[in-house]
Amino acid sequence: MNTSTLGTTVLLSGAVFLSEAQLRDPRHKEKLIRHLTGPLYFTPKCRKHFHRLYHNSRDCTTPQYYKRCARLLTRLAGSPHCTER
C-alpha cells in the first residue's frame, strides 16, 4: 500500500523515501556519487567491473546505499588491477 504526501513517496512495507527532486532528476545518482567521490577514471580493463558494480549491484541501485556505492567505486578505481595502465 503506497501513501503519497507532498511529493514524497513512502512505502509502508519498506523504507523507501524519494523526494520530488529525485523523481524529476534522472541523473541524481550520478551527481551524488560524483559529489562523494570526485572524478574517477577507470581503465578499459576495469570498465566491465565498473559497469557491473554501478548498474547491477544493490549498493548502486538503491538510494539508501549510494554512500556505500561511492566507497566501493573509489576502492575499485584505486585497486592494483585498475591502476596499472
C-alpha positions, 0 to 999 in steps of 0.5 A: 500500500503506497501513501503519497504526501507532498511529493514524497513517496513512502512505502509502508512495507519498506523504507523507501523515501524519494523526494520530488527532486529525485523523481524529476532528476534522472541523473541524481545518482550520478551527481551524488556519487560524483559529489562523494567521490570526485572524478574517477577514471577507470581503465578499459580493463576495469570498465566491465567491473565498473559497469557491473558494480554501478548498474547491477549491484544493490549498493548502486541501485538503491538510494539508501546505499549510494554512500556505500556505492561511492566507497566501493567505486573509489576502492575499485578505481584505486585497486592494483588491477585498475591502476596499472595502465 
